[in-house]
Amino acid sequence: MRFVVESVVAGHPAWWLIDNDGLVLAWSGTTYASLAIADHAAHRFRVDPEGREYRTEVRGDDSWRWTAWNPAGERVAVSGDYFTTSVEASDAADRMSALAGDSIGP
């Protein structure tokens, strides 16, 4: 797995966590003012899991995703995919919690 930090539409940077098959597992859930800030946010997500809370939430079409929150109550990541059930989203969040620190990147 690896982190990718790059600019998206209109030059707004964000980060993504990509698995070895090229699938997006997570992304920053927001854009940043600069590539340096996006890089720092990805680095913190990778190396600083202390106190992070994962929550699942449902969308209007009954699909689910997980979100990660830091101890200050700021959203720091969202799932790269939507899931059929809350349990699937929760299981994916558990895997993310265990895998993000082993990823290559910032």
DSSP file (Angstrom, degrees, kcal/mol; ACC not computed):
  #  RESIDUE AA STRUCTURE BP1 BP2  ACC     N-H-->O    O-->H-N    N-H-->O    O-->H-N    TCO  KAPPA ALPHA  PHI   PSI    X-CA   Y-CA   Z-CA
    1    1 A M              0   0    0      0, 0.0   103,-2.4     0, 0.0     2,-0.3   0.000 360.0 360.0 360.0 152.1    0.0    0.0    0.0
    2    2 A R  E     -Ab  18 104A   0     16,-2.3    16,-3.0   101,-0.2     2,-0.4  -0.996 360.0-122.9-148.7 151.2    1.1    3.5   -0.6
    3    3 A F  E     -A   17   0A   0    101,-2.8     2,-0.4    -2,-0.3    14,-0.2  -0.758  22.4-162.4 -90.9 141.0    0.0    7.1    0.0
    4    4 A V  E     -A   16   0A   0     12,-2.7    12,-2.3    -2,-0.4     2,-0.5  -0.995   4.1-170.8-123.5 129.5   -0.4    9.4   -3.0
    5    5 A V  E     +A   15   0A   0     -2,-0.4     2,-0.3    10,-0.2    10,-0.2  -0.985  27.3 133.6-121.0 121.7   -0.5   13.2   -2.5
    6    6 A E  E     -A   14   0A   0      8,-1.8     8,-2.0    -2,-0.5     2,-0.3  -0.975  54.2 -87.3-158.4 168.7   -1.5   15.3   -5.5
    7    7 A S  E     -A   13   0A   0     -2,-0.3     2,-0.1     6,-0.2     3,-0.1  -0.618  38.0-167.0 -84.6 142.4   -3.7   18.1   -6.7
    8    8 A V    >   -     0   0    0      4,-2.3     3,-1.9     1,-0.3     4,-0.3  -0.181  52.1 -18.3-106.7-157.4   -7.2   17.4   -7.8
    9    9 A V  G >  S+     0   0    0      1,-0.3     3,-1.2     2,-0.2    -1,-0.3  -0.152 134.9   9.4 -49.5 135.8   -9.6   19.6   -9.7
   10   10 A A  G 3  S-     0   0    0      1,-0.2    -1,-0.3    -3,-0.1    -2,-0.0   0.703 128.1 -72.5  63.2  23.0   -8.7   23.3   -9.6
   11   11 A G  G <  S+     0   0    0     -3,-1.9    -1,-0.2     1,-0.2    -2,-0.2   0.692  86.1 148.7  74.1  19.1   -5.3   22.5   -8.0
   12   12 A H    <   -     0   0    0     -3,-1.2    -4,-2.3    -4,-0.3    -1,-0.2  -0.793  40.1-137.5 -90.9 115.9   -6.6   21.6   -4.6
   13   13 A P  E     +A    7   0A   0      0, 0.0    19,-2.7     0, 0.0     2,-0.3  -0.341  31.2 159.2 -74.4 151.9   -4.3   18.9   -3.0
   14   14 A A  E     -A    6   0A   0     -8,-2.0    -8,-1.8    17,-0.2     2,-0.3  -0.909  30.5-118.8-152.6 175.0   -5.5   15.8   -1.2
   15   15 A W  E     -A    5   0A   0     15,-0.3    13,-2.2    -2,-0.3     2,-0.3  -0.927  19.0-168.4-124.9 155.3   -4.2   12.4   -0.2
   16   16 A W  E     -AC   4  27A   0    -12,-2.3   -12,-2.7    -2,-0.3     2,-0.6  -0.985  18.1-139.7-136.7 145.5   -5.2    8.9   -1.1
   17   17 A L  E     -AC   3  26A   0      9,-2.9     8,-3.2    -2,-0.3     9,-1.2  -0.950  26.9-167.1-106.5 118.2   -4.2    5.5    0.3
   18   18 A I  E     -AC   2  24A   0    -16,-3.0   -16,-2.3    -2,-0.6     6,-0.2  -0.872  10.7-138.3-111.1 133.8   -3.9    3.0   -2.6
   19   19 A D    >   -     0   0    0      4,-2.8     3,-2.0    -2,-0.4    -1,-0.0  -0.261  37.9 -92.1 -82.4 178.2   -3.7   -0.7   -2.2
   20   20 A N  T 3  S+     0   0    0      1,-0.3    -1,-0.1     2,-0.1    -2,-0.0   0.653 126.3  55.4 -67.6 -15.7   -1.3   -3.0   -4.2
   21   21 A D  T 3  S-     0   0    0      2,-0.1    -1,-0.3     0, 0.0    -2,-0.0   0.363 121.8-104.5 -95.4   3.8   -4.1   -3.6   -6.8
   22   22 A G  S <  S+     0   0    0     -3,-2.0     2,-0.3     1,-0.3    -2,-0.1   0.551  74.2 140.4  87.7   8.0   -4.6    0.2   -7.4
   23   23 A L        -     0   0    0      1,-0.1    -4,-2.8     2,-0.0     2,-0.6  -0.651  56.4-118.5 -87.1 141.3   -7.9    0.5   -5.4
   24   24 A V  E     +C   18   0A   0     -2,-0.3    -6,-0.2    -6,-0.2     3,-0.1  -0.682  32.4 175.3 -78.6 118.4   -8.5    3.5   -3.2
   25   25 A L  E     -     0   0A   0     -8,-3.2    55,-2.2    -2,-0.6    56,-0.4   0.789  66.6  -8.3 -90.9 -33.6   -8.8    2.3    0.4
   26   26 A A  E     -CD  17  79A   0     -9,-1.2    -9,-2.9    53,-0.3    -1,-0.3  -0.982  57.8-164.3-156.4 159.2   -9.1    5.8    2.0
   27   27 A W  E     -CD  16  78A   0     51,-2.0    51,-2.3    -2,-0.3   -11,-0.2  -0.954  40.2-100.2-145.0 168.1   -8.7    9.5    1.2
   28   28 A S        -     0   0    0    -13,-2.2   -12,-0.1    -2,-0.3     3,-0.1   0.722  41.5-138.4 -64.2 -22.8   -8.4   12.6    3.1
   29   29 A G  S    S+     0   0    0    -14,-0.3     2,-0.3     1,-0.1    -1,-0.1   0.494  78.6  46.5  77.7   0.9  -12.0   13.5    2.8
   30   30 A T  S    S-     0   0    0    -15,-0.1   -15,-0.3    46,-0.1     2,-0.3  -0.957  81.1-114.4-158.2 168.5  -11.1   17.1    2.2
   31   31 A T        -     0   0    0     -2,-0.3     2,-0.2   -17,-0.1   -17,-0.2  -0.753  28.0-140.0-108.8 164.2   -8.6   19.2    0.1
   32   32 A Y        -     0   0    0    -19,-2.7     3,-0.1    -2,-0.3     4,-0.0  -0.745  22.4-113.0-123.0 166.7   -5.8   21.4    1.5
   33   33 A A  S    S+     0   0    0     -2,-0.2     2,-0.3   -21,-0.1     3,-0.1   0.722  96.6   9.2 -72.5 -22.5   -4.3   24.7    0.8
   34   34 A S  S  > S-     0   0    0      1,-0.1     4,-2.0   -21,-0.1     5,-0.2  -0.980  72.1-111.3-153.0 162.4   -1.0   23.2   -0.4
   35   35 A L  H  > S+     0   0    0     -2,-0.3     4,-2.8     1,-0.2     5,-0.2   0.865 117.1  57.8 -62.4 -36.1    0.7   20.0   -1.3
   36   36 A A  H  > S+     0   0    0      2,-0.2     4,-2.2     1,-0.2    -1,-0.2   0.894 107.1  46.3 -63.2 -40.2    2.9   20.4    1.8
   37   37 A I  H  > S+     0   0    0      2,-0.2     4,-2.3     1,-0.2    -1,-0.2   0.906 113.3  49.0 -69.6 -40.7   -0.2   20.5    4.1
   38   38 A A  H  X S+     0   0    0     -4,-2.0     4,-2.3     2,-0.2    -2,-0.2   0.907 111.2  50.6 -63.4 -41.4   -1.8   17.5    2.3
   39   39 A D  H  X S+     0   0    0     -4,-2.8     4,-2.4     1,-0.2    -2,-0.2   0.907 110.3  49.2 -61.8 -43.2    1.5   15.6    2.6
   40   40 A H  H  X S+     0   0    0     -4,-2.2     4,-2.5     2,-0.2    -2,-0.2   0.901 109.7  51.6 -63.7 -41.2    1.7   16.4    6.3
   41   41 A A  H  X S+     0   0    0     -4,-2.3     4,-2.1     2,-0.2    -2,-0.2   0.904 110.6  48.3 -63.5 -41.7   -1.9   15.3    6.8
   42   42 A A  H  X S+     0   0    0     -4,-2.3     4,-2.1     2,-0.2    -2,-0.2   0.917 111.1  51.2 -63.9 -42.9   -1.2   11.9    5.1
   43   43 A H  H  X S+     0   0    0     -4,-2.4     4,-2.6     1,-0.2     5,-0.3   0.925 110.0  48.8 -59.9 -45.5    1.9   11.5    7.2
   44   44 A R  H  X S+     0   0    0     -4,-2.5     4,-2.2     1,-0.2    -1,-0.2   0.885 109.4  52.5 -63.5 -38.4    0.0   12.1   10.4
   45   45 A F  H  < S+     0   0    0     -4,-2.1    -1,-0.2     1,-0.2    -2,-0.2   0.894 114.0  44.5 -63.1 -38.0   -2.7    9.6    9.4
   46   46 A R  H  < S+     0   0    0     -4,-2.1    -2,-0.2     1,-0.1    -1,-0.2   0.910 126.3  26.0 -72.6 -43.0    0.0    7.0    8.8
   47   47 A V  H  < S+     0   0    0     -4,-2.6    -2,-0.2     1,-0.2    -3,-0.2   0.566 114.9  57.7-104.2  -8.9    2.1    7.5   11.9
   48   48 A D     <  +     0   0    0     -4,-2.2    -1,-0.2    -5,-0.3    -2,-0.1  -0.554  47.7 143.9-126.2  69.2   -0.3    8.9   14.5
   49   49 A P    >   +     0   0    0      0, 0.0     3,-2.3     0, 0.0    -1,-0.1   0.542  31.5 131.0 -81.6  -4.8   -3.2    6.6   15.1
   50   50 A E  T 3  S-     0   0    0      1,-0.3     3,-0.1    -3,-0.1    -3,-0.0  -0.251  82.8  -2.8 -55.4 122.6   -3.4    7.4   18.9
   51   51 A G  T 3  S+     0   0    0      1,-0.3    -1,-0.3    19,-0.1     2,-0.1   0.456  91.3 151.1  78.6   1.3   -6.9    8.2   19.9
   52   52 A R    <   -     0   0    0     -3,-2.3     2,-0.4    18,-0.1    -1,-0.3  -0.427  30.7-155.0 -69.0 139.5   -8.3    7.9   16.4
   53   53 A E  E     -E   69   0A   0     16,-2.7    16,-2.7    -2,-0.1     2,-0.5  -0.962   2.8-152.8-118.3 131.9  -12.0    6.9   16.3
   54   54 A Y  E     -E   68   0A   0     -2,-0.4     2,-0.3    14,-0.2    14,-0.2  -0.889  17.0-177.9-103.2 132.3  -13.6    5.2   13.3
   55   55 A R  E     -E   67   0A   0     12,-2.8    12,-2.7    -2,-0.5     2,-0.4  -0.936  18.1-138.7-126.2 150.4  -17.3    5.6   12.8
   56   56 A T  E     -E   66   0A   0     -2,-0.3     2,-0.3    10,-0.2    10,-0.2  -0.838  21.4-176.0-105.1 149.4  -19.7    4.2   10.2
   57   57 A E  E     -E   65   0A   0      8,-2.5     8,-2.0    -2,-0.4     2,-0.3  -0.996  18.1-130.7-144.8 149.0  -22.4    6.3    8.6
   58   58 A V  E     -E   64   0A   0     -2,-0.3     6,-0.2     6,-0.2     2,-0.2  -0.725  15.5-144.4-100.4 147.0  -25.2    5.6    6.1
   59   59 A R    >   -     0   0    0      4,-3.0     3,-1.8    -2,-0.3    -1,-0.0  -0.542  35.8 -96.6 -98.9 172.1  -26.0    7.5    3.0
   60   60 A G  T 3  S+     0   0    0      1,-0.3    -1,-0.0    -2,-0.2    -2,-0.0   0.738 123.6  57.2 -61.7 -24.2  -29.4    8.2    1.5
   61   61 A D  T 3  S-     0   0    0      2,-0.1    -1,-0.3     1,-0.0     3,-0.1   0.200 120.9-105.9 -93.7  17.0  -29.1    5.2   -0.8
   62   62 A D  S <  S+     0   0    0     -3,-1.8     2,-0.3     1,-0.3    -2,-0.1   0.656  78.7 132.1  68.2  18.6  -28.5    2.8    2.1
   63   63 A S        -     0   0    0     22,-0.0    -4,-3.0    23,-0.0     2,-0.3  -0.691  44.9-142.1 -94.5 158.5  -24.8    2.4    1.4
   64   64 A W  E     +EF  58  83A   0     19,-3.0    19,-3.3    -2,-0.3     2,-0.3  -0.845  19.5 176.4-121.6 152.8  -22.3    2.8    4.2
   65   65 A R  E     -E   57   0A   0     -8,-2.0    -8,-2.5    -2,-0.3     2,-0.3  -0.952  24.1-123.7-143.2 165.2  -18.8    4.2    4.7
   66   66 A W  E     -E   56   0A   0     15,-0.3    13,-2.2    -2,-0.3     2,-0.3  -0.821  18.6-163.3-106.8 153.9  -16.4    4.7    7.5
   67   67 A T  E     -EG  55  78A   0    -12,-2.7   -12,-2.8    -2,-0.3     2,-0.4  -0.978  10.9-141.2-130.3 148.0  -14.9    8.0    8.7
   68   68 A A  E     -EG  54  77A   0      9,-2.8     8,-3.1    -2,-0.3     9,-1.2  -0.921  17.1-169.0-111.9 136.2  -11.9    8.5   10.9
   69   69 A W  E     -EG  53  75A   0    -16,-2.7   -16,-2.7    -2,-0.4     6,-0.2  -0.962  14.1-136.0-125.9 138.3  -11.8   11.2   13.5
   70   70 A N    >   -     0   0    0      4,-2.6     3,-2.4    -2,-0.4     4,-0.1  -0.392  39.0 -94.8 -85.7 171.8   -8.8   12.5   15.6
   71   71 A P  T 3  S+     0   0    0      0, 0.0    -1,-0.1     0, 0.0   -20,-0.1   0.731 123.8  62.5 -60.9 -21.1   -9.1   13.2   19.3
   72   72 A A  T 3  S-     0   0    0      2,-0.1     3,-0.1     1,-0.0    -3,-0.0   0.474 120.4-107.3 -81.6  -1.1   -9.8   16.9   18.5
   73   73 A G  S <  S+     0   0    0     -3,-2.4     2,-0.4     1,-0.3    -1,-0.0   0.666  74.3 138.4  85.3  16.5  -13.0   15.9   16.7
   74   74 A E        -     0   0    0     -4,-0.1    -4,-2.6     2,-0.0     2,-0.4  -0.801  57.9-120.2 -97.2 135.5  -11.6   16.6   13.2
   75   75 A R  E     + G   0  69A   0     -2,-0.4    -6,-0.3    -6,-0.2     3,-0.1  -0.600  34.3 174.2 -71.7 128.1  -12.4   14.2   10.4
   76   76 A V  E     +     0   0A   0     -8,-3.1     2,-0.3    -2,-0.4    -7,-0.2   0.533  58.0   1.7-115.8 -10.7   -9.1   13.0    9.1
   77   77 A A  E     - G   0  68A   0     -9,-1.2    -9,-2.8   -48,-0.1    -1,-0.3  -0.971  52.2-155.2-168.5 157.7  -10.1   10.3    6.5
   78   78 A V  E     -DG  27  67A   0    -51,-2.3   -51,-2.0    -2,-0.3   -11,-0.2  -0.947  39.5 -87.6-134.5 159.1  -13.0    8.6    4.8
   79   79 A S  E     -D   26   0A   0    -13,-2.2   -53,-0.3    -2,-0.3   -54,-0.1  -0.296  26.2-135.5 -64.7 149.5  -13.3    5.2    3.2
   80   80 A G  S    S+     0   0    0    -55,-2.2     2,-0.3   -63,-0.1   -54,-0.2   0.523  86.8  31.6 -82.0  -5.9  -12.4    5.0   -0.5
   81   81 A D  S    S-     0   0    0    -56,-0.4   -15,-0.3   -15,-0.1     2,-0.3  -0.919  78.9-116.7-143.4 165.8  -15.5    2.9   -1.2
   82   82 A Y        -     0   0    0     -2,-0.3     2,-0.3   -17,-0.1   -17,-0.2  -0.780  28.9-145.6-104.9 156.1  -19.0    2.5    0.0
   83   83 A F  B     -F   64   0A   0    -19,-3.3   -19,-3.0    -2,-0.3     3,-0.0  -0.818  18.4-127.1-124.6 158.5  -20.3   -0.8    1.6
   84   84 A T  S    S+     0   0    0     -2,-0.3     2,-0.3   -21,-0.2    -1,-0.1   0.836  91.1  22.9 -73.8 -34.5  -23.6   -2.6    1.6
   85   85 A T  S  > S-     0   0    0    -21,-0.1     4,-1.9     1,-0.1     5,-0.1  -0.871  75.3-116.0-132.4 163.1  -23.9   -2.9    5.4
   86   86 A S  H  > S+     0   0    0     -2,-0.3     4,-2.6     1,-0.2     5,-0.2   0.859 116.3  57.1 -62.4 -37.2  -22.6   -1.2    8.5
   87   87 A V  H  > S+     0   0    0      2,-0.2     4,-2.7     1,-0.2    -1,-0.2   0.913 105.6  49.4 -63.5 -43.0  -20.8   -4.4    9.4
   88   88 A E  H  > S+     0   0    0      2,-0.2     4,-2.2     1,-0.2    -1,-0.2   0.917 112.9  47.5 -62.3 -42.7  -18.8   -4.3    6.2
   89   89 A A  H  X S+     0   0    0     -4,-1.9     4,-2.1     2,-0.2    -2,-0.2   0.904 112.6  49.0 -64.4 -41.2  -17.9   -0.7    6.7
   90   90 A S  H  X S+     0   0    0     -4,-2.6     4,-2.2     2,-0.2    -2,-0.2   0.898 110.3  50.7 -65.8 -41.1  -16.9   -1.4   10.3
   91   91 A D  H  X S+     0   0    0     -4,-2.7     4,-2.1     2,-0.2    -2,-0.2   0.904 110.2  50.1 -62.8 -41.2  -14.8   -4.4    9.2
   92   92 A A  H  X S+     0   0    0     -4,-2.2     4,-2.5     1,-0.2    -2,-0.2   0.886 109.1  51.9 -64.6 -38.6  -13.0   -2.2    6.6
   93   93 A A  H  X S+     0   0    0     -4,-2.1     4,-2.5     2,-0.2    -2,-0.2   0.899 107.9  51.9 -64.1 -40.5  -12.4    0.5    9.2
   94   94 A D  H  X S+     0   0    0     -4,-2.2     4,-1.5     2,-0.2    -2,-0.2   0.915 110.8  47.6 -61.4 -42.9  -10.8   -2.2   11.5
   95   95 A R  H  X S+     0   0    0     -4,-2.1     4,-2.1     1,-0.2    -2,-0.2   0.911 111.4  51.2 -63.7 -42.0   -8.5   -3.3    8.6
   96   96 A M  H  X S+     0   0    0     -4,-2.5     4,-2.4     1,-0.2     5,-0.2   0.914 106.2  54.3 -62.2 -43.0   -7.6    0.3    7.9
   97   97 A S  H  < S+     0   0    0     -4,-2.5     4,-0.3     1,-0.2    -1,-0.2   0.870 114.7  41.0 -58.5 -37.4   -6.7    1.0   11.5
   98   98 A A  H  < S+     0   0    0     -4,-1.5    -1,-0.2    -5,-0.2    -2,-0.2   0.783 121.7  39.2 -81.6 -28.5   -4.3   -2.0   11.4
   99   99 A L  H >< S+     0   0    0     -4,-2.1     3,-1.7     1,-0.1     4,-0.3   0.757  90.9  79.0 -97.8 -27.6   -2.8   -1.4    7.9
  100  100 A A  G >< S+     0   0    0     -4,-2.4     3,-1.5     1,-0.3    -1,-0.1   0.850  90.8  56.4 -57.2 -38.4   -2.3    2.4    7.5
  101  101 A G  G 3  S+     0   0    0     -4,-0.3    -1,-0.3     1,-0.3    -2,-0.1   0.711 103.5  55.1 -67.6 -19.8    0.9    2.5    9.6
  102  102 A D  G <  S+     0   0    0     -3,-1.7    -1,-0.3    -4,-0.1    -2,-0.2   0.390  87.2 111.1 -91.8   2.7    2.5   -0.1    7.4
  103  103 A S  S <  S-     0   0    0     -3,-1.5     2,-0.4    -4,-0.3  -101,-0.2  -0.341  70.8-115.7 -78.7 157.1    2.0    1.8    4.2
  104  104 A I  B     +b    2   0A   0   -103,-2.4  -101,-2.8    -2,-0.1    -1,-0.1  -0.738  69.4  65.2 -87.9 137.6    4.6    3.5    2.1
  105  105 A G              0   0    0     -2,-0.4  -101,-0.1  -103,-0.2   -88,-0.0  -0.962 360.0 360.0 149.1-162.8    4.4    7.3    1.9
  106  106 A P              0   0    0      0, 0.0   -63,-0.1     0, 0.0    -2,-0.1   0.505 360.0 360.0 -54.1 360.0    4.6   10.5    3.7
